[in-house]
Amino acid sequence: MSFEEAGGFPEVFLTAFLNLFMLADIKSTETALIHGGGSGVGTASILLLKEAHTRSIVTAGSDQKCEQCLKLGADVAVNYNRAPFPESVKTATNGRGADVILDSIAVHTCPEISSRSRTAAVSF
């Protein structure tokens, strides 16, 4: 592995940690919605949330990416090309919606799932 490739590890894990745990202050009793679950920040988020015993719902653009997210430890994975993710999030949270939304891919979060959420928008 090159130094450049190795440099990606701390970048994605620190980005996920900073946004989820330091800025949004997510708790183990809460649920996080991670847009781009198959991305570097997305996969780091899944692993960190699993370690913290915090529920995660991820969105991804293919069934294969959703399967990989579930294998990593995501609790729910939604292929946004197959189903509207807001309804899936509401179903997965018994109508509550996500407590924290991590948006590293600039998805416009829908008001019906984010009205009570803390949103961490990651800019690159």
N, C-alpha and C positions, 0 to 999 in steps of 0.2 A: 504494500500500500504506500502510495506517495505521501509526502508531507501535506500536499494540497488536499488529498482525499481524507487524510486523518484529521485535518483542520475542520472538516465539516461536522464531525461528531460533537465537539463542544459547542459549536455554533447553534445547532438545532436543539440540543438538550438544554443549553442555557436560555435560549429563546423561549422554549416551552415552559421551563421552570419559572423564569422571571414573570411571564404573563399569567400563568395559571396559579402559582402559589404565592408570589410576592405581590403582584398588582391586583389580581382578582381575589386573592385570599380564599381559594376554594377549600371547602371542608369535605371530609370523608362522607358526610351525610348528603352531599349535593351531587348534581349531575352536570357533566360538562358536555357541550356539543363542540366537536372539533371538525371544522371544514377542512377538506383536503387530507383525510386520514391516511392516504397513501404517500404523502409527501414526507420529507425529512422531519419537519416540525410536527407533522401529524403523527408519524410513527413514534417519535420521541415522546409526544404528549400521551399516547396510549400507554407506553411503558411506564412513564412517571405516574400517571393516574392509577394504573393497576397496582404499582408499588405502594401508593398511598391509600389503597382500598376505596377509591373514588370511582363512581360509575361514569362510563364514557359512551357517548353516542358519536359516531363519525359519519361523515359523508364522503363519498368517493364516486368516481365517474365510470366504474366498471364493476362487474360481478367479481372478477379476479382480484381487484384491489380490495373490495369489501371482504372477500374470503381471507386475504392476507391480514387485514386489520383485525378480524375476529381471531385469527391464529395468534396474533401478537397480544391479544387480551382485551380488545374493545368489547363492550357489552352488547352494542347494537351497531350495525353498519347499514347504511342506506345508500343505494345506488341512485343518485339524483337524476340519472338519465332514464330510470325505470319507474320511479315513483316520486311524487312531490315530497321533499324532505320535511316541510313543516308538519304535515299530517302524521308522518312517521314518528317525528319527535314527540308530538302531542300524545300519540298512542303509547309510545315507550315510557312516557313520564306520567301516565294517567291524567293527561290534560294540563299538567303544571307547566310544561316547557322546561328548558334547560336553565340551570342557575347561572352558569358561566358559558359564554360562547367564545371560542378561540377562532378567529378568522384570519388566517395567514394567506388567503387567496382572494381576498376582496369580494366575497359573496355578500350581496345585500341581504342582511338578515331581515327576516319577515317579522313584522310587529306582533303577529299572533303567537310567536314563540319566544319573543325577546322582551316583552313589555316589563318583565320582572327580572331580567337577566343582567349580569355584569358582563360587558363585552370587552374583550381584549383584541383589538385590531392590530395585527403585526404588519409593519411596513418595511419593505426591503428596498 
